[in-house]
Amino acid sequence: MAADGGGWSPRASTRVAAVIGDPIRHSLSPLILNAAFRARELDWVYVAFPVEEGNAREALVAMRTFAIDGLSVTMPHKTAVAGAIERCTEVAAALRAVNCVVRTDDGELVGHNTDGSGFLSGIAEETGFAPAGQRCVIVGAGGAARAVAVALARAGAADVAIVNRTRANAEQAAVLAVPVGRVGASDDIERADLVVNATSVGMARREPAGLPFDPDRLHQGQILADLIYDPLTTPLLSAARTRGAITVNGVGMLVHQAAAAFELWTGVEAPIAAMTSALGAHLRQRG
Protein backbone atom coordinates (compact mmCIF):
# COMPACT_ATOMS: atom_id res chain seq x y z
CA MET A 1 0.00 0.00 0.00
CA ALA A 2 1.36 3.40 -0.96
CA ALA A 3 2.25 5.74 1.87
CA ASP A 4 2.84 9.46 2.05
CA GLY A 5 4.11 10.80 5.34
CA GLY A 6 2.90 7.72 7.20
CA GLY A 7 -0.59 7.71 5.69
CA TRP A 8 -2.28 6.04 2.75
CA SER A 9 -2.23 7.63 -0.70
CA PRO A 10 -3.59 6.32 -4.01
CA ARG A 11 -1.33 4.98 -6.72
CA ALA A 12 -1.68 3.58 -10.23
CA SER A 13 -2.77 0.16 -8.94
CA THR A 14 -5.43 1.53 -6.57
CA ARG A 15 -8.87 0.09 -7.26
CA VAL A 16 -11.79 2.49 -7.39
CA ALA A 17 -15.37 2.29 -6.18
CA ALA A 18 -17.83 5.17 -6.28
CA VAL A 19 -21.35 6.36 -5.55
CA ILE A 20 -23.54 8.16 -8.08
CA GLY A 21 -26.51 10.37 -7.29
CA ASP A 22 -27.95 13.86 -7.55
CA PRO A 23 -27.35 15.52 -5.17
CA ILE A 24 -24.45 13.48 -3.81
CA ARG A 25 -22.03 15.80 -1.99
CA HIS A 26 -23.83 15.10 1.30
CA SER A 27 -23.30 11.32 1.00
CA LEU A 28 -21.76 9.52 3.96
CA SER A 29 -20.85 6.46 1.87
CA PRO A 30 -17.27 7.66 1.19
CA LEU A 31 -16.71 8.10 4.93
CA ILE A 32 -18.01 4.60 5.74
CA LEU A 33 -16.40 2.69 2.90
CA ASN A 34 -13.01 4.39 2.99
CA ALA A 35 -12.92 3.55 6.71
CA ALA A 36 -13.59 -0.07 5.73
CA PHE A 37 -10.83 -0.13 3.12
CA ARG A 38 -8.31 1.32 5.55
CA ALA A 39 -9.34 -1.06 8.34
CA ARG A 40 -8.74 -4.05 6.03
CA GLU A 41 -5.60 -2.46 4.54
CA LEU A 42 -6.97 -2.72 1.01
CA ASP A 43 -5.60 -0.59 -1.81
CA TRP A 44 -9.01 0.79 -2.71
CA VAL A 45 -10.53 4.26 -2.69
CA TYR A 46 -14.18 5.30 -2.72
CA VAL A 47 -15.37 8.60 -4.24
CA ALA A 48 -18.63 10.38 -5.07
CA PHE A 49 -19.67 11.32 -8.62
CA PRO A 50 -22.57 13.73 -9.17
CA VAL A 51 -24.65 12.31 -12.03
CA GLU A 52 -27.72 14.20 -13.19
CA GLU A 53 -31.05 12.42 -13.53
CA GLY A 54 -31.37 10.75 -16.91
CA ASN A 55 -27.67 9.91 -17.19
CA ALA A 56 -27.64 6.55 -15.41
CA ARG A 57 -26.91 4.56 -18.58
CA GLU A 58 -23.92 6.80 -19.36
CA ALA A 59 -22.64 6.27 -15.81
CA LEU A 60 -22.68 2.50 -16.35
CA VAL A 61 -20.73 2.92 -19.59
CA ALA A 62 -18.20 5.05 -17.69
CA MET A 63 -17.94 2.38 -15.00
CA ARG A 64 -16.79 -0.12 -17.60
CA THR A 65 -14.65 2.39 -19.51
CA PHE A 66 -12.69 3.47 -16.44
CA ALA A 67 -12.61 -0.05 -14.92
CA ILE A 68 -14.42 1.08 -11.78
CA ASP A 69 -14.79 -2.07 -9.68
CA GLY A 70 -17.80 -1.13 -7.59
CA LEU A 71 -20.63 1.35 -7.84
CA SER A 72 -23.17 2.45 -5.26
CA VAL A 73 -26.38 3.94 -6.62
CA THR A 74 -28.62 6.39 -4.82
CA MET A 75 -31.47 8.71 -5.75
CA PRO A 76 -32.61 9.36 -8.41
CA HIS A 77 -30.90 6.51 -10.29
CA LYS A 78 -31.88 3.23 -8.61
CA THR A 79 -34.75 2.40 -10.97
CA ALA A 80 -32.95 3.67 -14.08
CA VAL A 81 -29.89 1.54 -13.33
CA ALA A 82 -32.09 -1.52 -12.81
CA GLY A 83 -33.53 -0.98 -16.28
CA ALA A 84 -30.21 -0.32 -17.99
CA ILE A 85 -27.89 -2.90 -16.46
CA GLU A 86 -27.05 -6.23 -18.07
CA ARG A 87 -28.18 -8.44 -15.20
CA CYS A 88 -29.94 -7.99 -11.85
CA THR A 89 -30.20 -10.31 -8.88
CA GLU A 90 -33.64 -11.68 -8.09
CA VAL A 91 -34.21 -9.18 -5.29
CA ALA A 92 -33.07 -6.16 -7.32
CA ALA A 93 -35.26 -7.27 -10.23
CA ALA A 94 -38.30 -7.68 -7.96
CA LEU A 95 -37.77 -4.22 -6.47
CA ARG A 96 -36.82 -2.73 -9.85
CA ALA A 97 -34.15 -0.87 -7.91
CA VAL A 98 -30.36 -1.28 -7.80
CA ASN A 99 -28.18 0.28 -5.12
CA CYS A 100 -24.99 -1.67 -5.79
CA VAL A 101 -23.27 -2.64 -9.04
CA VAL A 102 -20.51 -5.24 -9.25
CA ARG A 103 -18.13 -5.48 -12.21
CA THR A 104 -17.22 -9.14 -12.58
CA ASP A 105 -13.83 -10.48 -13.70
CA ASP A 106 -15.17 -10.92 -17.24
CA GLY A 107 -16.49 -7.36 -17.34
CA GLU A 108 -20.19 -8.05 -16.77
CA LEU A 109 -22.10 -5.52 -14.67
CA VAL A 110 -24.47 -7.07 -12.12
CA GLY A 111 -27.05 -5.06 -10.16
CA HIS A 112 -27.80 -5.85 -6.51
CA ASN A 113 -30.03 -4.34 -3.86
CA THR A 114 -28.50 -4.55 -0.37
CA ASP A 115 -30.98 -2.32 1.48
CA GLY A 116 -33.23 -5.11 2.77
CA SER A 117 -30.43 -7.45 3.79
CA GLY A 118 -28.68 -4.48 5.41
CA PHE A 119 -31.76 -3.76 7.48
CA LEU A 120 -32.08 -7.36 8.67
CA SER A 121 -28.38 -7.62 9.53
CA GLY A 122 -28.41 -4.33 11.39
CA ILE A 123 -31.47 -5.04 13.50
CA ALA A 124 -30.30 -8.58 14.26
CA GLU A 125 -26.96 -7.27 15.47
CA GLU A 126 -28.54 -4.63 17.70
CA THR A 127 -31.56 -6.50 19.08
CA GLY A 128 -31.34 -10.16 18.07
CA PHE A 129 -34.60 -9.81 16.15
CA ALA A 130 -35.40 -12.69 13.79
CA PRO A 131 -38.36 -12.12 11.41
CA ALA A 132 -39.63 -15.70 11.23
CA GLY A 133 -43.21 -15.84 12.51
CA GLN A 134 -43.27 -12.17 13.54
CA ARG A 135 -45.92 -9.53 12.84
CA CYS A 136 -44.38 -6.49 11.18
CA VAL A 137 -45.66 -3.04 10.26
CA ILE A 138 -43.87 -0.69 7.88
CA VAL A 139 -44.91 2.96 7.88
CA GLY A 140 -44.20 4.40 4.44
CA ALA A 141 -44.15 2.89 0.96
CA GLY A 142 -41.07 4.34 -0.76
CA GLY A 143 -37.94 2.55 -1.92
CA ALA A 144 -36.57 1.79 1.55
CA ALA A 145 -39.97 0.56 2.74
CA ARG A 146 -40.26 -1.79 -0.23
CA ALA A 147 -36.78 -3.22 0.29
CA VAL A 148 -37.52 -3.88 3.96
CA ALA A 149 -40.90 -5.42 3.13
CA VAL A 150 -39.36 -7.87 0.67
CA ALA A 151 -36.59 -8.79 3.10
CA LEU A 152 -39.00 -9.42 5.96
CA ALA A 153 -41.31 -11.54 3.80
CA ARG A 154 -38.45 -13.64 2.45
CA ALA A 155 -37.11 -14.12 5.98
CA GLY A 156 -40.37 -15.74 7.07
CA ALA A 157 -42.37 -12.94 8.71
CA ALA A 158 -45.95 -13.99 9.43
CA ASP A 159 -47.44 -10.64 8.46
CA VAL A 160 -46.08 -7.51 6.75
CA ALA A 161 -48.55 -4.63 6.86
CA ILE A 162 -47.83 -1.45 4.89
CA VAL A 163 -49.28 1.70 6.41
CA ASN A 164 -49.18 4.70 4.11
CA ARG A 165 -51.25 7.80 3.43
CA THR A 166 -51.61 6.92 -0.26
CA ARG A 167 -53.30 3.54 -0.55
CA ALA A 168 -52.14 2.89 -4.12
CA ASN A 169 -48.50 3.15 -3.04
CA ALA A 170 -49.17 0.87 -0.06
CA GLU A 171 -50.73 -1.70 -2.39
CA GLN A 172 -47.69 -1.66 -4.67
CA ALA A 173 -45.36 -2.22 -1.73
CA ALA A 174 -47.55 -4.94 -0.23
CA VAL A 175 -47.62 -6.93 -3.48
CA LEU A 176 -43.83 -7.25 -3.32
CA ALA A 177 -43.99 -8.91 0.12
CA VAL A 178 -45.75 -12.04 -1.09
CA PRO A 179 -47.34 -14.06 0.40
CA VAL A 180 -47.66 -12.10 3.67
CA GLY A 181 -47.79 -8.49 2.47
CA ARG A 182 -50.97 -6.46 2.83
CA VAL A 183 -52.20 -2.91 3.17
CA GLY A 184 -52.42 -2.07 6.85
CA ALA A 185 -53.90 0.61 9.08
CA SER A 186 -52.68 2.49 12.14
CA ASP A 187 -54.39 -0.05 14.40
CA ASP A 188 -51.94 -2.69 13.20
CA ILE A 189 -49.12 -0.86 14.97
CA GLU A 190 -50.44 -1.86 18.38
CA ARG A 191 -50.39 -5.57 17.50
CA ALA A 192 -47.00 -5.63 15.79
CA ASP A 193 -43.81 -7.20 17.08
CA LEU A 194 -41.74 -4.90 14.85
CA VAL A 195 -42.66 -1.40 13.67
CA VAL A 196 -40.49 0.28 11.03
CA ASN A 197 -40.62 3.98 10.21
CA ALA A 198 -39.54 4.22 6.57
CA THR A 199 -40.72 7.81 6.09
CA SER A 200 -38.55 10.94 6.24
CA VAL A 201 -40.60 12.45 9.10
CA GLY A 202 -38.15 13.34 11.86
CA MET A 203 -35.10 13.68 9.62
CA ALA A 204 -32.70 16.51 10.44
CA ARG A 205 -33.26 19.73 8.52
CA ARG A 206 -36.60 18.51 7.20
CA GLU A 207 -39.95 20.14 7.82
CA PRO A 208 -42.20 19.31 9.52
CA ALA A 209 -40.19 17.69 12.30
CA GLY A 210 -43.18 15.91 13.84
CA LEU A 211 -44.09 12.26 14.22
CA PRO A 212 -45.07 9.79 11.46
CA PHE A 213 -47.79 8.23 13.64
CA ASP A 214 -49.22 8.41 17.18
CA PRO A 215 -46.54 6.93 19.48
CA ASP A 216 -49.20 5.99 22.02
CA ARG A 217 -49.77 2.95 19.83
CA LEU A 218 -46.34 1.67 20.87
CA HIS A 219 -45.73 -0.34 24.03
CA GLN A 220 -43.28 -2.51 25.92
CA GLY A 221 -42.17 -5.66 24.14
CA GLN A 222 -42.14 -4.12 20.68
CA ILE A 223 -39.17 -3.11 18.56
CA LEU A 224 -39.37 0.29 16.87
CA ALA A 225 -36.89 0.78 14.04
CA ASP A 226 -36.53 4.26 12.57
CA LEU A 227 -34.56 4.16 9.31
CA ILE A 228 -33.44 7.77 9.87
CA TYR A 229 -29.85 8.11 11.12
CA ASP A 230 -29.59 11.91 11.25
CA PRO A 231 -30.37 12.79 13.98
CA LEU A 232 -29.30 9.67 15.85
CA THR A 233 -32.35 10.06 18.10
CA THR A 234 -35.51 11.18 16.33
CA PRO A 235 -38.64 12.43 18.12
CA LEU A 236 -40.25 9.07 17.34
CA LEU A 237 -37.40 7.12 18.95
CA SER A 238 -37.58 9.30 22.06
CA ALA A 239 -41.33 8.80 22.32
CA ALA A 240 -41.01 5.05 21.78
CA ARG A 241 -38.45 4.70 24.56
CA THR A 242 -40.72 6.41 27.08
CA ARG A 243 -43.37 3.81 26.22
CA GLY A 244 -41.03 0.90 26.84
CA ALA A 245 -40.29 -0.13 23.26
CA ILE A 246 -36.84 -1.29 22.18
CA THR A 247 -35.52 1.28 19.70
CA VAL A 248 -33.13 1.16 16.76
CA ASN A 249 -32.03 4.04 14.52
CA GLY A 250 -30.92 3.89 10.89
CA VAL A 251 -27.17 3.62 11.51
CA GLY A 252 -27.22 -0.18 11.46
CA MET A 253 -29.02 -0.39 8.12
CA LEU A 254 -26.77 2.25 6.55
CA VAL A 255 -23.61 0.48 7.69
CA HIS A 256 -24.74 -3.05 6.87
CA GLN A 257 -26.00 -2.25 3.37
CA ALA A 258 -22.60 -0.65 2.71
CA ALA A 259 -20.89 -3.68 4.27
CA ALA A 260 -22.75 -5.99 1.90
CA ALA A 261 -21.52 -3.93 -1.05
CA PHE A 262 -17.96 -3.96 0.34
CA GLU A 263 -18.02 -7.77 0.50
CA LEU A 264 -19.49 -8.12 -3.00
CA TRP A 265 -16.72 -5.93 -4.43
CA THR A 266 -13.73 -7.20 -2.48
CA GLY A 267 -14.56 -10.72 -1.32
CA VAL A 268 -13.32 -9.67 2.13
CA GLU A 269 -15.38 -9.65 5.34
CA ALA A 270 -16.50 -6.11 6.12
CA PRO A 271 -15.11 -4.45 9.30
CA ILE A 272 -18.49 -3.53 10.78
CA ALA A 273 -17.07 -2.03 13.98
CA ALA A 274 -14.72 0.31 12.09
CA MET A 275 -17.49 1.43 9.74
CA THR A 276 -19.94 2.05 12.59
CA SER A 277 -17.32 3.91 14.61
CA ALA A 278 -16.44 6.22 11.71
CA LEU A 279 -20.08 7.04 11.02
CA GLY A 280 -21.00 7.52 14.67
CA ALA A 281 -18.07 9.84 15.32
CA HIS A 282 -18.97 11.95 12.31
CA LEU A 283 -22.63 12.25 13.26
CA ARG A 284 -21.85 13.12 16.88
CA GLN A 285 -19.34 15.75 15.81
CA ARG A 286 -21.80 17.27 13.38
CA GLY A 287 -24.43 17.35 16.09
C-alpha angles and dihedrals in degrees: 000000000000117000133197116187092340096312136094121272130176122255138181093281095049112123118226133219124174147179124231126201145118113268098019109150090093093057118128093197094095090053093050099041098042087052087053094050092049093046090054092040092236121160093235134117130199123209139172124243120193107223119181121231111274095034100087094111091052090050090056090051089051090050090060095039094053094037093239105179100205136020131192116202126206136165130355096014108057096096094039092052091049089056096045104042124097097237137006130196117247093260095047090048092050091050092040085221132109123195099166131043123194123198107212126215090262092051100257117144114223123191121218135177113215099170097096096043088046090055094050093047093048097049092044091053093049102039109008090241115167116190098213110120094355129133111234134188124195118196108207133030106223129114096290092046091052093049091051092046092053092046093050093047093049090048091059105263112170094219134011112189119188114210114192138148092236109059095199091059091047090052092052091051093045093053089060092057095066131200097012103033121112142153108269139193134222090266089067090068092071093055097044127109090203127029119189124194105208095166126099093239107127096024116141115265092011126119131253098034094194133115128291092220141355106291090205085082089068123085146167116301095036129106117226114197118189111192090206114103100178108092098029089218115039124193088255093054091049092050092047092052092054088055093053100255122142107245135209128181128208098266093092094052093045093051097042096048087052090046090054090053091047091055093046091053101040107024087228126120110259118246096234095178093053092047093048092046093052093049095044093049091050094049093047091049092049090049 
